[in-house]
Amino acid sequence: MPARLTMTMKTSDNRPAAPASSRQTTPNKVARREAIIGWLFVLPALVMYAVFVLLPLLMSIQYSFFRWNGIGPMTWVGLDNYSRVLADSDLLGTIFNSLRLVVFFSFIPVSLGLVVASIMHRTATGRFGAVARTVLFLPQVIPLVAAGIIWGWLLALPGLINEVLRAIGLSDVTRAWLGDFDWALPAVGFIGVWVLLGFCTVLLWTGMTKLDPALFESARIDGASWFTEFTRIIVPLLRNEIGVCLTVTVIAALAAFDIVYVSTAGGPGNSTAVPGIQIYVLAFTEQRIGPASALAVILTALVLIIIIPFQRLNREATQ
């Protein structure tokens, strides 16, 4: 019987080469091992997120279908808690108040941040620019509770704001800003502007530093004004940064609690009451866990309804 001939491929140093199948599977094994290692690094964060975010969210959804005081047995009521929330004018008023705060917490800081960042990018360079950015960002570092307390003193009837108004001859304008039914919510919104302006300015200024300087140089050679640079170069090319600012500030407005609770506690009356305040009152003061959970779920849905279109528009604009 003739001997079976076998051909073995050899490398340049006369060693047998690895089979093609093994060469193909080796990168796959490496990629799979790297993926497993990556998931192991992410696993602690995922566990924390699941325990402290996803689990409470699911429990809130569960509680929203029950009548419960937090201690005794729960009673199934279906969608009754949701209907009560939607039929209660005071609870709906808190949602409208939070939507009004979006103007102060989001639109004004983002708009002013664009203007301030563009001016700083054009004129404030070197050490002066660094100091200006630090000063603007300081309110973001201060705890919101401390900010609420400080502005509560400043906006009080004998506070610094009214003293300045009296000094310049505007005594008729002075008032207890946080105790006035008409001006309490704008006053809280002004605190939000003060807190979030620095964040928006620094983020937008960072985005401007990534733009090609040749764009600004060519525009200035052609005689473009600051306003032309702002509208034709800065705003169109900073869509990603603007989208991030809008997302963060809108969520801050709809989920506002610290500043409102410390400065006004939702008063006077319900003029500054927001969903966060009302959820706290329903759950921990009135022991009505069901309506509190239903309001929290509605607030979460409202955040998603507003934020998801922002994200889609931002994604489409950058494609």
C-alpha positions in Angstrom: 0.0 0.0 0.0 1.6 3.3 -1.0 2.5 5.6 1.7 0.2 8.6 2.3 1.9 11.8 1.4 1.3 14.8 3.6 2.3 18.4 2.9 3.2 20.7 5.8 3.6 24.4 5.4 6.6 25.8 7.0 7.6 29.3 8.1 10.8 31.1 7.0 12.7 29.7 9.9 11.7 26.1 8.8 9.1 25.7 11.6 5.6 24.4 10.9 3.1 27.2 10.4 0.0 27.3 12.5 -3.2 26.2 10.8 -5.3 28.9 9.2 -8.3 28.1 11.4 -6.2 28.6 14.6 -4.9 31.9 13.3 -8.4 33.1 12.7 -9.7 32.0 16.1 -6.9 33.6 18.1 -8.1 37.2 17.5 -11.6 36.1 18.4 -10.4 34.7 21.6 -8.4 37.8 22.4 -11.4 40.0 21.7 -13.7 37.8 23.8 -11.3 37.9 26.7 -10.9 41.7 26.4 -14.7 42.0 26.4 -15.0 39.9 29.5 -12.3 41.9 31.3 -14.1 45.1 30.3 -17.4 43.9 31.7 -15.7 42.9 34.9 -14.5 46.4 35.3 -17.9 47.8 34.6 -19.7 45.3 36.8 -19.4 47.2 40.1 -20.8 50.3 38.6 -23.6 48.4 37.0 -24.5 46.7 40.3 -24.5 50.1 42.1 -26.7 51.6 39.3 -29.1 48.6 39.5 -29.4 48.8 43.3 -29.7 52.5 43.7 -31.4 53.6 40.5 -33.2 50.8 38.7 -34.5 49.0 41.7 -36.0 52.1 43.4 -37.5 53.1 40.0 -39.2 49.7 39.7 -40.4 49.8 43.3 -41.8 53.3 42.7 -43.7 52.0 39.7 -45.0 49.1 41.9 -46.1 51.4 44.8 -47.9 53.7 42.4 -50.6 51.0 41.9 -51.2 50.5 45.6 -52.6 52.5 48.6 -50.0 52.3 51.3 -48.9 54.3 54.3 -45.4 52.9 54.3 -46.0 50.6 57.2 -49.2 48.6 57.0 -50.4 46.2 54.3 -50.7 47.5 50.7 -54.1 47.7 48.9 -54.3 47.4 45.1 -56.0 50.4 43.6 -54.8 50.1 40.0 -54.6 53.5 38.2 -56.5 55.3 40.9 -53.4 57.1 42.2 -52.6 58.4 38.7 -56.1 59.6 38.2 -56.0 61.4 41.6 -52.7 63.1 40.7 -54.0 64.2 37.3 -57.3 65.5 38.8 -55.6 67.4 41.6 -55.0 71.0 40.5 -52.3 71.5 43.2 -50.3 68.5 42.0 -50.6 69.5 38.4 -49.6 73.0 39.4 -46.3 71.7 40.6 -45.6 70.3 37.1 -46.4 73.6 35.5 -44.1 75.3 38.0 -41.3 73.0 37.0 -41.9 73.7 33.4 -41.6 77.4 34.1 -38.4 76.8 35.9 -37.0 75.2 32.7 -36.8 78.8 31.3 -34.7 79.9 34.2 -32.6 76.8 34.8 -32.1 75.9 31.1 -32.8 78.4 28.4 -31.4 81.5 30.1 -28.1 79.8 31.3 -27.5 78.2 27.9 -28.2 81.4 26.0 -26.1 83.6 28.4 -23.4 80.9 28.5 -23.1 81.0 24.8 -22.7 84.8 24.8 -20.3 84.9 27.7 -18.2 82.0 26.4 -17.9 83.6 23.0 -16.8 86.9 24.5 -14.2 85.1 26.7 -13.0 83.1 23.7 -12.5 86.3 21.7 -11.1 88.6 24.3 -10.4 87.0 27.7 -7.2 84.9 27.2 -4.3 84.0 29.4 -4.4 84.3 33.1 -7.4 86.6 33.1 -9.5 84.1 31.2 -8.6 81.3 33.6 -9.6 83.5 36.6 -12.9 84.5 34.9 -13.7 80.8 34.2 -12.9 79.8 37.7 -15.1 82.6 39.2 -18.0 81.7 36.9 -17.7 78.0 37.8 -17.6 78.5 41.6 -21.4 78.4 42.0 -21.4 74.9 40.5 -19.0 73.7 43.2 -21.0 75.3 46.1 -23.6 72.8 47.6 -27.1 73.7 46.5 -28.3 73.8 50.1 -25.7 76.4 50.9 -26.6 78.3 47.8 -30.3 78.3 48.8 -29.5 79.5 52.3 -27.2 82.3 51.0 -29.7 83.6 48.5 -32.5 83.3 51.0 -30.6 85.9 53.1 -29.7 88.1 50.1 -33.3 88.1 48.8 -35.0 88.7 52.2 -36.7 92.0 52.9 -33.7 93.4 54.9 -31.2 91.6 52.6 -28.4 92.9 50.4 -30.5 93.0 47.2 -33.1 95.3 48.7 -30.4 97.5 50.4 -28.8 98.0 47.0 -32.1 98.9 45.4 -32.8 101.4 48.2 -29.4 102.9 47.8 -30.0 103.7 44.1 -33.4 105.1 44.7 -35.6 102.1 43.9 -37.3 101.7 47.3 -40.7 101.1 45.6 -39.3 98.0 44.0 -38.1 96.3 47.1 -40.0 93.4 48.5 -39.5 90.0 50.2 -38.7 88.4 46.9 -39.0 84.8 48.1 -42.2 85.6 50.0 -44.1 87.3 47.2 -46.7 85.2 45.3 -45.8 86.8 42.0 -42.0 87.0 42.3 -41.1 83.9 44.4 -40.8 81.5 41.4 -38.7 84.0 39.3 -36.5 84.6 42.3 -35.9 80.8 42.7 -35.3 80.7 38.9 -32.7 83.5 39.3 -30.9 81.3 41.8 -30.9 78.5 39.2 -29.4 80.9 36.6 -26.7 81.8 39.0 -25.8 78.2 39.8 -25.9 76.8 36.2 -24.5 79.7 34.2 -20.9 78.8 35.1 -21.4 75.2 34.1 -22.8 76.1 30.7 -20.2 78.8 30.1 -17.2 76.5 30.9 -18.6 73.6 28.8 -19.4 75.8 25.8 -16.0 77.6 26.1 -14.3 74.2 26.1 -16.1 73.3 22.9 -15.0 76.6 21.3 -11.3 75.9 22.1 -11.7 72.7 19.9 -12.8 74.7 16.8 -10.3 75.4 14.1 -8.7 78.8 14.7 -8.5 79.3 11.0 -12.2 79.7 10.8 -12.1 82.7 13.1 -9.0 84.1 11.5 -10.5 84.0 8.0 -13.8 85.4 9.2 -12.0 88.4 10.9 -9.9 88.9 7.7 -13.1 89.2 5.8 -14.3 91.8 8.3 -16.8 89.6 10.2 -18.1 91.1 13.4 -18.5 89.3 16.7 -22.2 88.7 16.0 -21.4 87.2 12.6 -18.9 84.8 14.2 -21.4 84.0 16.9 -24.3 83.1 14.6 -22.4 81.6 11.6 -19.5 79.7 13.3 -20.0 79.2 17.0 -23.6 78.3 17.3 -23.7 75.8 14.3 -20.5 74.1 15.4 -21.4 73.7 19.0 -24.6 71.7 18.6 -23.2 68.8 20.6 -22.2 71.0 23.6 -25.5 72.9 23.4 -27.4 69.6 23.4 -25.5 68.5 26.5 -26.1 71.8 28.3 -29.8 71.6 27.5 -30.1 68.0 28.6 -28.4 68.6 32.0 -30.2 71.9 32.8 -33.6 70.6 31.8 -33.3 67.6 34.0 -32.0 69.9 36.8 -35.1 72.1 36.4 -37.7 69.3 36.3 -36.0 67.5 39.2 -35.3 70.6 41.3 -35.6 70.1 45.0 -32.7 71.4 47.1 -32.8 75.0 46.1 -36.6 75.2 46.3 -36.9 73.4 49.6 -34.2 75.4 51.3 -35.2 78.8 49.9 -39.0 78.7 50.0 -40.1 75.1 50.9 -42.7 75.5 48.1 -44.3 78.7 49.4 -45.7 81.1 49.7 -48.8 78.9 49.3 -47.9 76.6 46.4 -46.4 79.3 44.2 -43.0 77.6 44.1 -44.1 74.0 44.7 -42.4 71.6 42.3 -42.9 67.8 42.0 -39.9 67.1 44.1 -41.3 69.0 47.0 -44.7 67.5 46.6 -43.4 64.0 46.4 -41.5 64.6 49.6 -44.6 66.0 51.4 -46.9 63.1 50.2 -44.4 60.4 51.1 -42.8 61.5 54.3 -45.3 64.0 55.8 -48.7 62.6 54.7 -47.6 58.9 54.4 -49.4 58.6 51.0 -46.8 56.5 49.3 -49.1 55.6 46.3 -49.8 59.1 45.1 -46.2 60.1 45.8 -44.9 57.2 43.6 -47.5 58.0 40.9 -46.3 61.6 40.8 -42.7 60.4 40.7 -43.4 58.1 37.7 -45.2 61.0 35.9 -42.2 63.2 36.5 -39.9 60.6 35.1 -42.1 60.2 32.0 -42.1 64.0 31.6 -38.3 64.1 31.7 -38.1 61.4 29.1 -40.7 63.1 26.9 -38.7 66.3 26.9 -35.1 64.9 26.8 -35.5 62.2 24.1 -36.4 64.7 21.3 -33.4 66.9 22.3 -31.2 63.9 21.9 -32.6 62.9 18.6 -32.4 66.4 17.2 -28.8 66.7 18.4 -28.0 63.3 16.8 -29.5 64.3 13.5 -27.8 67.6 13.5 -24.4 66.1 13.9 -24.8 63.4 11.2 
